[in-house]
Amino acid sequence: MAEYSTQREAARKGIITPQMERVAQKEQRDPEWIRGKMAEGKIVIPCNHNHKALDPWGVGEGLSTKINVNLGVSGDMHDYDVEMQKVKMALDFGAESIMDLSNCGKTYKFRKDLIDISTAMVGTVPMYDAIGYLEKELTDATAQDFLDVVRAHAESGVDFVTIHAGINRRTVEAFMREGRRMNIVSRGGSLLFAWMQLTGNENPFFEYFDELCDILYEYDMTVSLGDAMRPGCIDDATDSSQVCELIELGNLTQRAWNRDVQVMIEGPGHMALDEIATNMKIEKRICHEAPFYVLGPLVTDIAPGYDHITSAIGGAIAASSGADFLCYVTPAEHLRLPDVNDVRDGIVATKIAAHAADIVKGVPGARERDNAMADARHAFDWDKMFELAIDGDKARDYFESAPPAEEGTCTMCGKMCAVRTVDRALEQLDLELFGEDSAK
């Protein structure tokens, strides 16, 4: 019989697993340090036993900030070939996580194809799949039905699942009492709220949380405790509904840990700049330092078409203040299902935010890449610059689209390039600013 079923169980027994060894190698950390943090619940390695293509990643304290790419079909747009293009792009850019959020029809084949090829960890929200999987109207579904969908995702090899277990009767009471400008904007949370209201029952994922943990434990599927009450506009941030749910998530975290299930916590949402750092500290305190996974936060509500930027601003602050995992946002957020170009923009913006935060957090190797870029720029080593860039192809395309007259420079400054000027002055060389190739 195996010594352990989950990475958390192994860590608590003092066992360093191959997955811990691999994460330690990637993060330039000692494997025992990784194991110790996992035993405390501060790091997770989502790695379902049935995900054979996975190259494991760690999420949590002291590690590089990871990013997640959402994709999947909807009722209006369901071209799986396009979704697979997005998968390949995410993998090419080095995204550590992909979530299949398909909510239309039978999603099993796409999910299986994704898991078969993805070296990144794969996440899902089983609640999104419930209607298509069960072929029932929402109010006809039973608590056991919802658990059956979770088991189906576990069997297929999903590494982590978002479960909105914190929207229970106490949370709903706070929401109904206080009200909100945008009400509930979480899709999974809204479905559970509707099910609870229309059936009169408690949230099945809360009521049967122990049974849920049994499934998670069996497959070592990490639970990402979803924030059904995340703010959908900055005016709803840090209100009683959000904080009430967070308290419930802290309790559920300990219950899952007691059953050796790995846990992440999901967070906001939309939030003004000055609330972000405080929210990161509150989550870490209430949820016992469990890894924090945030959507954005988006720091303003008035930039549709540019929400990859509003999200990256909030994400950089969140991650530098303690968040461990950033969910990307694309320019299409709030407007449509993103296309391949939207996905690219979302990935790059989020990777910029994550890397900027890693410099602040002192993640091993983060600043060294920036120093290498500075050295390449000083040496006019364009190929090295493109190699180091987050999106080297775009950088190369920009550079080559406007060839400079002065070799080694670019068309922004030409011979007036500051680096060229100082280098030549230090070498006591004439600047030669008024050669034949200068502007007339």
N, C-alpha and C positions, 0 to 999 in steps of 0.2 A: 504494500500500500504506500502511496506517495506520502512524503513527509509533510507536504503542505498543498493547499489548493490555491491560495492566493498569495500574491507578492507581500501583502501585509502580514499574513500568517508566517511566511518564511522569515520576514524581517524580525518579527517578534520572537521567533525561535532562534535567532542568531545566525540564520542561514543566508549566505550571499548567493543569489541566483545568477544564472547567465544574463538575465535581463538587467540586473543591477550592475553587473560587470560592464555590460555594453553602455549603459547610461553613464557610468563613471568615466569610461573612455571618452565619450563624446563631450562630457562636461569638464574634463580635466580635473576630476575629483577622485578621492580615494573611495574604493568600493565600500569600505566599512563606514565611511561618512554617509554615503547614500543609504546604506542599510539602517543606520541609526535614525536618520531623518524619516525614513519610511515607517519604522517602528513607532515613531511619535505621531505619525499621521501627517507630517508636514510635506512629504513628497509622495506622489503616486506614480506608478508606471502602468498605465492602462494597457493590458495585453491579454485579451481573451485567448484561452487555450486553443481555440479553433481558427485563429487568425495566423496562418502559417507564413504569409509574406511579410509580416510586420518586422520592421527594424525599430526596436523599442525606444521610446522617449520618456524622460522623466519630466514631471511638472511639479513645481513647488519651490520651497525656500532655498535660496542660494543657487538656483539653476537659471539657465538662460530663459528668457521669456518666450513661450511658445505661441504660435498662431494657429487658428482654426479657419478653414475655408468651408462655408456652407454652400451646398448645391442640392440638386434634386428637382423633380418635376412638380408641376401644379396642374390643376384642372384645366387651365387655359393654355398652358404650354407644357407639352410632355414629349419632347424629343430626347430620347435617351442617348443618342449619338452625340448631341451637343453637350449633354451632361458629362459624358465620358471625355470629351475634349477638355472640359473644365477640370476633371480629375487629373488628366495628364499634365495640364498647365500647373496645377497646384503642386504636383510631385516635382516637376521640373524646377519650380521656384523654391523647393525645399520646405514647403509647408509641413509642419509636424502632425497636423490633424486635418481630417476631412469629415464633415458631418453630412450624411444623406438625410435631407429634410423633405423627401418626397411625400406628398400628401394626396396622391391620386392613383386609384387603381391598385393593381397587384405590384408591389415594389420589390418582391423577393429577388427576381433575376438581376436587376440592376445592382441591388445591394450585394448579392453574391459575386457578381463580376467585379464590383469595386473592391471587395475584401480580398478577392483572389489576386489582384495586382497591386494593391496599396501597401507600400512600405510605411506609410504614415498610419497613425492610429485612426480608427474609424469610429465615429459616434452617430447616434440616432436619437430621435425623440419618439419612442414607441406610440405615444398618444396620437401623433400625426398619422400613423399607419393603421390605427385601430379600425376606422370605418371601412377602409378597403379590405383589410385583412379579415375582419369579422363578417363583412357583408350584412351589417345591421345598422339601423338608425341608432344614434348616440344613446338615446334613452332606453333602448332595448338591451344595451350591453350590461353585463354583470361585472362585479368585481373580479370574478375568476376569468372572465373574458380578457380584461385588461392585463392580468398577470400572464395569461397565455400568449399575448402579443409580446410581452417582455421576454418570455422564454424563447419564442421563435427568433427574436433578434439575437439572443444569447447563443442559441444553437448555430446561427449563421456565422458567428465570429465577430460580432460587434464588440469593440473594446470598452466603450463607455456609453451610458444612456443617460439622457436628461429625464429626470423623474420629478414632476411637480408635486412632491409629497407635503410641502409646507403650507399649501392652501387648504387648511382644514377649517372647521367651524369657527374656531377662535379667530383665525385670520379674516375669514369672511365677515365676521361680526364687526371687526375693526373697520373693514372696508365699507360696509353698509352704514355704519355709524358716522364716519367722517366724510365719505364721498371723495371724488376725484375729478379733476378736469378731463382726464382721458380714460377713466375707468381702468379696465384690465386690458393690456395690449399684448400680453403673452398668448400666443395661439394655443399652446397646450393648456395654459392656465385658464383661458377663457372656456375651453371645452369642458374642463373639469368643473369649473364654476357652474356652467350651464347644467351639467349632469347632476351636480349636487342640488342645485335649485329645483330642477324639474323632477327629480326622484325623491328628494328629501333625505338622501343618504349622505354619510360621511365620505370624504375623498377616499376611494379604495386604496390608493397608494399609501395613504397615512394609516388607515384602519388595518391594512394587512401588510404593514411595513416589514414585519419579521418574515413573512412568507416571501416577500419580494427579495429580502436579503438572502434567503436560502438559494434563490435562483442565481443571484449575483455571485454568491460564494462559489457555487458549483462550477461556474465558467470563468471565474476571476474577471468579471465584468465590473468595471468601476462605475459607481453611481455618481453622477453629476447632479446634485440637488438643485433643481431648477427654481428660478425666482419668478413664480407666476405673478407676483405683485411688483415686478420691476417697473420703474417709472417710464411712461411712454412720452413724457414731455418734461421739460425742466421744472415746471411748476409742481409736479407730483413727486419730485425727488425727496428722499429722506422723510417721507411722511409716515403716519402710524401704520398703514398697511404694509409698507416695505419693511419697516423695523419689526413689526409683529411677526411677519413671516420669517425674517432672519433669525429671530429667537427660536422659532420652531425648527429651523434648519440646524441650529446649533445642537438642539436636543437629538434630532435624527442622526446627526453626525456621530455622536457618542453611541447611539444604538447600533449603527452600522459597524462602527469600530469594534464593538463588543462581539460582533459576529464575524470579525476579520474581513470585512468588506472595505475596499479602498473608496475614499470619498473626496470629491471636489465640491465646491460651492459656487453657484452662479450668481452674478450680480448685475447691477444696472448697466445699460439702460440709457436714459437721458438725464443729464445732471450738469449744473453750473460748475464752472472751473473751481470755485472756492469750496465746493462740497466734496470733491473727489478724494483728496487725501484723507479726510476724516472718515469717509465711508470705508476706505480700505482698512483703516485701523479698527473701526467698529466691527467689520466682518471678521477680521483675524481674532479679535478678542472674543466675540460671541460664539464663533464657530471653531474655537480651540486651535487656531493656526492652520486649519485645513487649507489646501491650495485654493486660490480664488480665480475664477474664470469670468471675465467681464465682456459684455457686448458694448464696445466703445470705451467709456460712455460718450455719447454725442453731447457736445457742449453748447449747442444752440439748436433750435428747432426750425430755423428759417433758411436752410441751405439745401433743399432738395436738388438732386443732381450733383451735389458736392459732399454728400455725407460721408464719403471715404475720408475727407479732410477733417470734418468736424469730429469724426470718430478717432482719427489718428491723433489729433490734439489731446482728446480725453484719454485715449489709450496710453499715450506716453506718460501722462501725469499719473494715471492709475498704476501702471506697471512700475514706475519709479517710486511709487508710494507703497508698494507691496503686492499688487496683483501679479499673478504668475502666468496667466494664460489669456490671450486676447482673441476674441472672435472678430474676424474681419467684417467690415461693412463696405459695400460697393457704392458707386455713384447712383445705382438704380434703387437703393433703399427707399422704401415708401412709394415707389413709382411703378415698378414692374419686376418680373423675374429677370435677374441679371444675365446678360449675354457674356460671351467669352472675353471680350474686351473689358467689360465691367469687372469681371472676376480678376483679370490681370491688375487693373487699377486698385482694386480692393486689397489684393495680396501685397502689392508693393507698398501701399500706404501703411498697412498694418505692420509689415516687416520693418519699415522705417521707425515706427513708434516703438516696436519691441526692442530694436537695436539701440535706439536712443536711451531707453530705460535701462538696458543692460550696462551701458557705460556708467550710468549713475549708480547702479547697484554693485558695480565692481565685479561683474561676472567674468570669470577667467577667459581671456582671449578676446573680449569685446573691444577694448580700446586698441589692441594691437592691430586689428584690421583697419581702423581709422588711421593709425600711424603709418601703416604700409601704404595706404592711399596717399597720404601726404608726401611720403618719400617718392612715390611714383609720379605725382604731379610735379615735384621739384625736379625730377629727372626727365620730364616730358616723355615718360614711358606710357604711351597711350594704351597699348595692349594690356599692360598690367592694371591700369585704371579700370578698363572694361572688365577685366577678370575679377577685380575686387568689388565692383559696383553691385548693388542689390539687383538692378536691372541692367546688366551689361549690354544687352542687345539694343535697348533703347538709347543708351549713352553712345554706343558706336554709331547708330543710325543718325543721331543728331550731329555728331562730329563729322562724319563722312558726307553729310548732305551739303556742307558748305566748306570746301577745301580752302585752307588759308594760303596766302601768298608766301608767308614766312614759315618755312618748315619747322615743325615742332610746336608752333603756337596754334591758337584757334582764331576764328574770325571775330571774336568779341574784342580782342585787344591787338592782335597781330604783333608788330614789332614793339608796341607799347606794353606788352605783357610785363607785369610787375616782377614775376619770377625771372624772366630773361634780363630785365633791366638791372636788378640787383646782382645777379650772377655775373654779368659782364662788368659791372662797376667794381665788384670785388676782385675780378681778375685783371683790372686796369685795362679793359678793352673798350674801344669806342662803341657807343650805342648804335650807330648807323641807322638812325631813325628816318633819314631822308633819302634813301636809295630810290632807284627807279621804280620799285614796286610800291612805294609809299603813295598814299592818296594825294591827288593833285588838288 
